[in-house]
Amino acid sequence: AAGLTASVIKDSKGEFFLEGGAMVLADGGVICIDEFDKMRETDRVAIHEAMEQQTISVAKAGITTVLNCRASVLAAANPIFGRYDDLKDVGENIDLMTTILSRFDCIFIVRDVRDAERDRNIARHVMGVHINASLSVGASSSSAASSQEIPADKLKKFITYCRDRCAPRLGEEAAAVLSGQYVHIRNRVRETLAEKPGSSAAVPITIRQLEALVRLSEALAKMRLSAEVSVAEDVQEALRLFKVSTLAASQTNPQQSGGPVGVVVLEEVKRAEEFLRRRMGLRVTVNAKQMIEEAQTQGYSSEAIKRGIFGLVQRGDIQELNQGKILRRIR
């Protein structure tokens, strides 16, 4: 298999030929990559050129060429332990190199927040997808059109028209606003890092992020079929998208960016972990339910103890047995 980029394959006659990978085949479109964190490090390095220059250089078996891969990359990755831990910094949850993260225009951290109304809306949407998929093929087009604002065929034609006929460019005013905001954002990140010596941003803000702002602004203007990027509409919306995505992900401390876990809860969880270490000796096995009840009698909340157990299990200090009913201290 050619994988993501390209490879040289030898056929049955002993001749070599070039086979394009997924990014080459997606030239002019969108490539979706799932389980991005499971990718081998060599494969991540291989797509650096593709994401930076939109080309793939091949020099193998006497074949030297450059292939186009002008495609947008939509990738999804999991945190280090498969679940985002709000008690840790962003850099401790993301196991990706900054060289590959800086090549994405927008980076969103999606947390699984337990909210009844939100879960109800997601369940309603999933059920609606299955119900619409099970409808008969001969259903009237009016009922299909009423279930969505823009029909899929019309949306495809609109996107094709925008890409072929519209090519907006930045004006002097829009360029000045973007460059000024880029400098302001860099200063904010530098001041934040100066408050905590030795720390670093999970997603560095470099000149690539300024190019990302330009691309977002031009894309928003293209959606409006405008020949020039508007400061009031396109630039401001591009800055808003950048701040709620990449800039929020680059924060070293999630509590400073409005995370769901406060400093008080963080201290309580740390005290709960210390209690568990004192209570459980090395190689000692205890009942998880009884341990939580004992901790509650000493003033610890049930949520803090559960978070403490989860953190110790992830770090390998405690082992869960019998579907989490038994806890064993292993180190």
ZAVOMAR-654968 format. One record per residue (C-alpha): z, x, y; residue number from 0; residue in three letters. Coordinates in Angstrom, 1 decimal. Example, Ala and Ser with C-alpha at 12.3 -4.5 7.8 and 13.67 -1.06 7.14 Angstrom:
[node [7.8 12.3 -4.5] 0 "ALA"];
[node [7.1 13.7 -1.1] 1 "SER"];
//
This chain:
[node [0.0 0.0 0.0] 0 "ALA"];
[node [-0.8 1.2 3.5] 1 "ALA"];
[node [2.5 0.0 4.9] 2 "GLY"];
[node [2.8 -0.5 8.6] 3 "LEU"];
[node [0.5 2.1 10.0] 4 "THR"];
[node [-2.3 3.5 7.9] 5 "ALA"];
[node [-2.8 5.6 4.8] 6 "SER"];
[node [-5.6 7.6 3.0] 7 "VAL"];
[node [-6.2 6.3 -0.6] 8 "ILE"];
[node [-8.2 7.9 -3.4] 9 "LYS"];
[node [-10.4 5.6 -5.4] 10 "ASP"];
[node [-11.5 5.8 -9.0] 11 "SER"];
[node [-14.5 8.0 -8.2] 12 "LYS"];
[node [-12.2 10.6 -6.5] 13 "GLY"];
[node [-13.3 9.8 -3.0] 14 "GLU"];
[node [-10.9 9.2 -0.1] 15 "PHE"];
[node [-11.0 6.2 2.2] 16 "PHE"];
[node [-8.8 4.9 5.0] 17 "LEU"];
[node [-6.8 1.8 4.6] 18 "GLU"];
[node [-5.2 0.2 7.7] 19 "GLY"];
[node [-1.6 -1.1 7.5] 20 "GLY"];
[node [0.0 -4.2 9.0] 21 "ALA"];
[node [0.0 -3.0 12.6] 22 "MET"];
[node [-3.7 -2.1 12.4] 23 "VAL"];
[node [-4.6 -5.5 10.9] 24 "LEU"];
[node [-2.5 -7.2 13.6] 25 "ALA"];
[node [-4.6 -5.6 16.4] 26 "ASP"];
[node [-4.9 -8.2 19.2] 27 "GLY"];
[node [-2.1 -10.3 17.8] 28 "GLY"];
[node [1.6 -10.3 16.9] 29 "VAL"];
[node [3.2 -8.5 14.0] 30 "ILE"];
[node [6.6 -9.7 12.7] 31 "CYS"];
[node [8.9 -7.3 10.9] 32 "ILE"];
[node [12.0 -8.6 9.1] 33 "ASP"];
[node [14.9 -6.4 7.9] 34 "GLU"];
[node [14.1 -3.8 10.5] 35 "PHE"];
[node [17.4 -2.0 9.8] 36 "ASP"];
[node [16.4 -1.5 6.1] 37 "LYS"];
[node [13.4 0.5 7.0] 38 "MET"];
[node [13.4 4.2 6.1] 39 "ARG"];
[node [13.9 6.6 9.0] 40 "GLU"];
[node [10.4 8.2 8.3] 41 "THR"];
[node [8.8 4.8 8.6] 42 "ASP"];
[node [10.5 4.1 12.0] 43 "ARG"];
[node [9.3 7.4 13.3] 44 "VAL"];
[node [5.8 6.6 12.2] 45 "ALA"];
[node [5.6 3.5 14.4] 46 "ILE"];
[node [6.8 5.4 17.5] 47 "HIS"];
[node [3.2 6.2 18.5] 48 "GLU"];
[node [2.0 2.7 17.7] 49 "ALA"];
[node [4.6 1.1 20.0] 50 "MET"];
[node [4.2 3.6 22.8] 51 "GLU"];
[node [0.5 4.2 23.0] 52 "GLN"];
[node [-0.9 1.2 21.0] 53 "GLN"];
[node [-2.8 3.6 18.7] 54 "THR"];
[node [-2.3 5.3 15.3] 55 "ILE"];
[node [-3.5 8.8 14.7] 56 "SER"];
[node [-4.6 9.8 11.2] 57 "VAL"];
[node [-5.4 13.3 10.0] 58 "ALA"];
[node [-5.3 13.4 6.2] 59 "LYS"];
[node [-7.8 14.5 3.4] 60 "ALA"];
[node [-10.4 15.5 5.9] 61 "GLY"];
[node [-10.3 12.1 7.7] 62 "ILE"];
[node [-9.4 12.4 11.4] 63 "THR"];
[node [-9.5 9.2 13.5] 64 "THR"];
[node [-7.5 7.1 15.9] 65 "VAL"];
[node [-7.0 3.4 15.1] 66 "LEU"];
[node [-6.1 0.7 17.6] 67 "ASN"];
[node [-3.0 -1.4 17.1] 68 "CYS"];
[node [-2.7 -3.4 20.3] 69 "ARG"];
[node [-0.2 -5.8 19.0] 70 "ALA"];
[node [3.2 -7.2 20.0] 71 "SER"];
[node [6.1 -6.4 17.7] 72 "VAL"];
[node [8.7 -9.0 16.9] 73 "LEU"];
[node [11.4 -7.4 14.8] 74 "ALA"];
[node [14.7 -8.7 13.4] 75 "ALA"];
[node [17.6 -6.5 12.2] 76 "ALA"];
[node [21.1 -7.1 10.8] 77 "ASN"];
[node [24.3 -5.4 12.1] 78 "PRO"];
[node [25.7 -2.5 10.1] 79 "ILE"];
[node [28.0 -4.6 7.9] 80 "PHE"];
[node [25.7 -7.7 7.8] 81 "GLY"];
[node [27.8 -9.5 10.4] 82 "ARG"];
[node [28.3 -8.8 14.1] 83 "TYR"];
[node [31.9 -7.8 14.8] 84 "ASP"];
[node [33.0 -8.8 18.3] 85 "ASP"];
[node [36.0 -6.4 18.1] 86 "LEU"];
[node [33.6 -3.4 18.0] 87 "LYS"];
[node [31.3 -1.9 20.7] 88 "ASP"];
[node [27.6 -2.7 20.6] 89 "VAL"];
[node [26.8 0.8 19.5] 90 "GLY"];
[node [29.1 0.4 16.4] 91 "GLU"];
[node [27.3 -2.7 15.3] 92 "ASN"];
[node [23.7 -1.5 15.7] 93 "ILE"];
[node [22.5 1.2 13.4] 94 "ASP"];
[node [19.2 2.0 15.1] 95 "LEU"];
[node [18.1 5.1 17.0] 96 "MET"];
[node [17.9 4.8 20.8] 97 "THR"];
[node [14.3 6.1 20.6] 98 "THR"];
[node [13.1 3.0 18.8] 99 "ILE"];
[node [15.3 0.6 20.7] 100 "LEU"];
[node [14.0 1.8 24.1] 101 "SER"];
[node [10.4 0.8 23.0] 102 "ARG"];
[node [11.3 -2.9 22.9] 103 "PHE"];
[node [10.8 -4.9 26.1] 104 "ASP"];
[node [13.6 -7.4 25.2] 105 "CYS"];
[node [16.5 -7.0 22.9] 106 "ILE"];
[node [18.6 -10.0 22.1] 107 "PHE"];
[node [22.0 -9.9 20.3] 108 "ILE"];
[node [22.3 -13.2 18.3] 109 "VAL"];
[node [25.8 -14.1 17.3] 110 "ARG"];
[node [26.8 -16.7 14.8] 111 "ASP"];
[node [29.2 -18.7 17.0] 112 "VAL"];
[node [31.0 -21.4 15.2] 113 "ARG"];
[node [30.5 -24.5 17.4] 114 "ASP"];
[node [30.3 -28.0 16.0] 115 "ALA"];
[node [27.8 -29.3 18.5] 116 "GLU"];
[node [25.6 -26.3 18.2] 117 "ARG"];
[node [25.7 -26.4 14.4] 118 "ASP"];
[node [24.8 -30.1 14.5] 119 "ARG"];
[node [21.7 -29.4 16.7] 120 "ASN"];
[node [20.5 -26.6 14.4] 121 "ILE"];
[node [21.0 -28.8 11.3] 122 "ALA"];
[node [19.0 -31.6 13.1] 123 "ARG"];
[node [16.2 -29.2 13.9] 124 "HIS"];
[node [16.0 -27.9 10.3] 125 "VAL"];
[node [16.0 -31.4 8.9] 126 "MET"];
[node [13.3 -32.4 11.4] 127 "GLY"];
[node [11.1 -29.6 10.2] 128 "VAL"];
[node [11.3 -30.6 6.6] 129 "HIS"];
[node [10.8 -34.3 7.5] 130 "ILE"];
[node [7.7 -33.5 9.5] 131 "ASN"];
[node [6.3 -31.3 6.8] 132 "ALA"];
[node [6.7 -34.0 4.2] 133 "SER"];
[node [4.6 -36.5 6.2] 134 "LEU"];
[node [1.3 -37.5 4.8] 135 "SER"];
[node [-1.8 -35.7 5.9] 136 "VAL"];
[node [-3.4 -39.0 7.0] 137 "GLY"];
[node [-0.8 -39.8 9.7] 138 "ALA"];
[node [-2.2 -40.7 13.1] 139 "SER"];
[node [-2.6 -37.9 15.6] 140 "SER"];
[node [-0.8 -40.0 18.2] 141 "SER"];
[node [2.4 -39.8 16.3] 142 "SER"];
[node [2.1 -36.1 15.8] 143 "ALA"];
[node [1.4 -35.6 19.5] 144 "ALA"];
[node [4.4 -37.6 20.5] 145 "SER"];
[node [6.7 -35.3 18.5] 146 "SER"];
[node [5.8 -32.3 20.6] 147 "GLN"];
[node [4.9 -31.8 24.3] 148 "GLU"];
[node [1.8 -29.6 23.7] 149 "ILE"];
[node [-0.4 -30.0 20.5] 150 "PRO"];
[node [-0.8 -26.7 18.6] 151 "ALA"];
[node [-4.6 -26.7 18.9] 152 "ASP"];
[node [-4.4 -27.1 22.7] 153 "LYS"];
[node [-1.8 -24.4 23.0] 154 "LEU"];
[node [-4.0 -22.0 21.0] 155 "LYS"];
[node [-6.9 -22.6 23.3] 156 "LYS"];
[node [-4.7 -22.2 26.4] 157 "PHE"];
[node [-3.4 -18.8 25.1] 158 "ILE"];
[node [-7.0 -17.7 24.3] 159 "THR"];
[node [-8.2 -18.7 27.8] 160 "TYR"];
[node [-5.3 -16.8 29.5] 161 "CYS"];
[node [-6.0 -13.6 27.5] 162 "ARG"];
[node [-9.7 -13.7 28.1] 163 "ASP"];
[node [-10.0 -14.9 31.7] 164 "ARG"];
[node [-6.8 -13.9 33.5] 165 "CYS"];
[node [-5.7 -10.4 34.3] 166 "ALA"];
[node [-3.0 -10.5 37.1] 167 "PRO"];
[node [-1.8 -7.3 38.8] 168 "ARG"];
[node [1.2 -6.3 40.8] 169 "LEU"];
[node [1.2 -6.4 44.5] 170 "GLY"];
[node [3.1 -4.0 46.8] 171 "GLU"];
[node [5.9 -6.5 47.4] 172 "GLU"];
[node [6.4 -7.1 43.7] 173 "ALA"];
[node [6.3 -3.4 42.9] 174 "ALA"];
[node [8.9 -2.7 45.6] 175 "ALA"];
[node [11.3 -5.4 44.2] 176 "VAL"];
[node [10.9 -4.2 40.6] 177 "LEU"];
[node [11.5 -0.5 41.5] 178 "SER"];
[node [14.5 -1.4 43.6] 179 "GLY"];
[node [16.1 -3.5 40.9] 180 "GLN"];
[node [15.4 -0.7 38.3] 181 "TYR"];
[node [17.3 1.8 40.5] 182 "VAL"];
[node [20.1 -0.7 41.0] 183 "HIS"];
[node [20.4 -1.4 37.3] 184 "ILE"];
[node [20.5 2.3 36.5] 185 "ARG"];
[node [23.3 2.8 39.0] 186 "ASN"];
[node [25.3 0.0 37.5] 187 "ARG"];
[node [25.0 1.5 34.0] 188 "VAL"];
[node [25.9 4.9 35.2] 189 "ARG"];
[node [29.1 3.5 37.0] 190 "GLU"];
[node [30.0 1.6 33.8] 191 "THR"];
[node [29.7 4.7 31.7] 192 "LEU"];
[node [31.6 6.8 34.2] 193 "ALA"];
[node [34.7 4.6 33.7] 194 "GLU"];
[node [34.8 5.6 30.0] 195 "LYS"];
[node [34.1 9.3 29.6] 196 "PRO"];
[node [32.4 10.3 26.3] 197 "GLY"];
[node [30.8 6.8 25.8] 198 "SER"];
[node [27.1 6.1 25.8] 199 "SER"];
[node [25.0 3.0 26.1] 200 "ALA"];
[node [23.7 1.5 22.9] 201 "ALA"];
[node [20.3 0.8 24.5] 202 "VAL"];
[node [19.6 3.4 27.3] 203 "PRO"];
[node [17.9 2.2 30.4] 204 "ILE"];
[node [14.9 4.5 30.9] 205 "THR"];
[node [11.5 4.3 32.6] 206 "ILE"];
[node [10.3 2.4 29.6] 207 "ARG"];
[node [12.4 -0.5 30.8] 208 "GLN"];
[node [10.7 -0.5 34.1] 209 "LEU"];
[node [7.3 -0.7 32.3] 210 "GLU"];
[node [8.8 -3.6 30.3] 211 "ALA"];
[node [9.6 -5.4 33.6] 212 "LEU"];
[node [6.0 -4.9 34.7] 213 "VAL"];
[node [4.7 -6.3 31.5] 214 "ARG"];
[node [7.0 -9.3 31.6] 215 "LEU"];
[node [6.0 -10.1 35.2] 216 "SER"];
[node [2.3 -9.9 34.5] 217 "GLU"];
[node [2.7 -12.0 31.4] 218 "ALA"];
[node [4.5 -14.7 33.3] 219 "LEU"];
[node [1.8 -14.7 36.0] 220 "ALA"];
[node [-0.8 -14.9 33.2] 221 "LYS"];
[node [0.9 -18.1 31.9] 222 "MET"];
[node [0.4 -19.6 35.3] 223 "ARG"];
[node [-3.2 -18.5 35.4] 224 "LEU"];
[node [-2.5 -16.6 38.6] 225 "SER"];
[node [-4.4 -13.6 39.8] 226 "ALA"];
[node [-1.4 -12.0 41.4] 227 "GLU"];
[node [2.2 -11.5 40.4] 228 "VAL"];
[node [4.6 -13.7 42.4] 229 "SER"];
[node [7.9 -12.2 43.5] 230 "VAL"];
[node [9.7 -15.6 43.7] 231 "ALA"];
[node [8.5 -16.9 40.3] 232 "GLU"];
[node [7.4 -14.1 38.0] 233 "ASP"];
[node [9.4 -11.1 39.1] 234 "VAL"];
[node [12.7 -13.0 39.4] 235 "GLN"];
[node [12.2 -14.6 36.0] 236 "GLU"];
[node [11.3 -11.2 34.4] 237 "ALA"];
[node [14.5 -9.8 35.9] 238 "LEU"];
[node [16.5 -12.7 34.5] 239 "ARG"];
[node [15.1 -12.3 31.0] 240 "LEU"];
[node [15.8 -8.5 31.1] 241 "PHE"];
[node [19.4 -9.0 32.3] 242 "LYS"];
[node [20.3 -11.5 29.6] 243 "VAL"];
[node [18.6 -9.5 26.8] 244 "SER"];
[node [18.3 -5.7 27.1] 245 "THR"];
[node [20.8 -5.2 29.9] 246 "LEU"];
[node [23.4 -7.3 28.1] 247 "ALA"];
[node [22.7 -5.4 24.8] 248 "ALA"];
[node [23.1 -2.0 26.6] 249 "SER"];
[node [26.7 -2.7 27.6] 250 "GLN"];
[node [29.1 -0.4 25.9] 251 "THR"];
[node [32.0 -2.8 25.8] 252 "ASN"];
[node [31.1 -6.4 24.7] 253 "PRO"];
[node [34.2 -7.8 26.4] 254 "GLN"];
[node [32.9 -6.6 29.8] 255 "GLN"];
[node [29.7 -8.6 29.3] 256 "SER"];
[node [31.4 -11.9 28.7] 257 "GLY"];
[node [31.9 -11.6 25.0] 258 "GLY"];
[node [33.8 -14.3 23.0] 259 "PRO"];
[node [36.7 -11.9 22.2] 260 "VAL"];
[node [39.1 -11.0 25.0] 261 "GLY"];
[node [41.2 -7.9 25.4] 262 "VAL"];
[node [44.4 -9.8 24.5] 263 "VAL"];
[node [42.9 -10.9 21.2] 264 "VAL"];
[node [41.7 -7.4 20.5] 265 "LEU"];
[node [45.2 -6.0 20.9] 266 "GLU"];
[node [46.6 -8.7 18.7] 267 "GLU"];
[node [44.1 -7.8 15.9] 268 "VAL"];
[node [45.1 -4.2 16.2] 269 "LYS"];
[node [48.8 -5.1 15.8] 270 "ARG"];
[node [47.9 -7.2 12.8] 271 "ALA"];
[node [46.1 -4.3 11.2] 272 "GLU"];
[node [49.1 -2.1 11.7] 273 "GLU"];
[node [51.3 -4.8 10.1] 274 "PHE"];
[node [49.0 -5.0 7.1] 275 "LEU"];
[node [49.1 -1.2 6.7] 276 "ARG"];
[node [52.9 -1.1 6.8] 277 "ARG"];
[node [53.3 -4.1 4.5] 278 "ARG"];
[node [50.8 -2.9 1.9] 279 "MET"];
[node [51.4 0.5 0.3] 280 "GLY"];
[node [48.7 2.5 -1.4] 281 "LEU"];
[node [47.4 0.9 -4.6] 282 "ARG"];
[node [49.5 -2.2 -3.9] 283 "VAL"];
[node [48.0 -5.6 -4.8] 284 "THR"];
[node [49.1 -8.7 -2.9] 285 "VAL"];
[node [48.1 -12.3 -2.6] 286 "ASN"];
[node [46.0 -12.9 0.5] 287 "ALA"];
[node [47.4 -16.4 1.2] 288 "LYS"];
[node [51.0 -15.2 0.9] 289 "GLN"];
[node [50.3 -12.2 3.1] 290 "MET"];
[node [48.9 -14.5 5.9] 291 "ILE"];
[node [51.9 -16.9 5.6] 292 "GLU"];
[node [54.3 -13.9 5.8] 293 "GLU"];
[node [52.5 -12.6 8.9] 294 "ALA"];
[node [52.7 -16.0 10.5] 295 "GLN"];
[node [56.5 -16.1 10.0] 296 "THR"];
[node [56.7 -12.8 12.0] 297 "GLN"];
[node [54.7 -14.1 14.9] 298 "GLY"];
[node [51.1 -13.1 14.1] 299 "TYR"];
[node [48.4 -15.8 14.4] 300 "SER"];
[node [46.3 -16.7 11.3] 301 "SER"];
[node [43.1 -15.8 13.1] 302 "GLU"];
[node [44.4 -12.3 14.0] 303 "ALA"];
[node [45.5 -11.6 10.5] 304 "ILE"];
[node [42.1 -12.8 9.1] 305 "LYS"];
[node [40.2 -10.6 11.5] 306 "ARG"];
[node [42.5 -7.7 10.7] 307 "GLY"];
[node [41.8 -8.1 6.9] 308 "ILE"];
[node [38.1 -8.4 7.6] 309 "PHE"];
[node [38.1 -5.1 9.7] 310 "GLY"];
[node [40.1 -3.2 7.1] 311 "LEU"];
[node [37.8 -4.4 4.3] 312 "VAL"];
[node [34.7 -3.3 6.3] 313 "GLN"];
[node [36.2 0.1 6.9] 314 "ARG"];
[node [37.1 0.5 3.2] 315 "GLY"];
[node [40.9 0.5 3.5] 316 "ASP"];
[node [41.4 -2.7 1.6] 317 "ILE"];
[node [39.5 -4.2 -1.3] 318 "GLN"];
[node [39.1 -7.9 -1.9] 319 "GLU"];
[node [39.4 -9.2 -5.5] 320 "LEU"];
[node [39.0 -12.6 -7.1] 321 "ASN"];
[node [36.8 -14.0 -4.3] 322 "GLN"];
[node [39.1 -12.8 -1.6] 323 "GLY"];
[node [42.2 -14.3 -3.0] 324 "LYS"];
[node [43.7 -10.9 -3.9] 325 "ILE"];
[node [44.0 -7.8 -1.6] 326 "LEU"];
[node [44.3 -4.3 -2.8] 327 "ARG"];
[node [45.1 -1.2 -0.6] 328 "ARG"];
[node [42.8 1.6 -1.7] 329 "ILE"];
[node [43.3 4.2 1.0] 330 "ARG"];
//
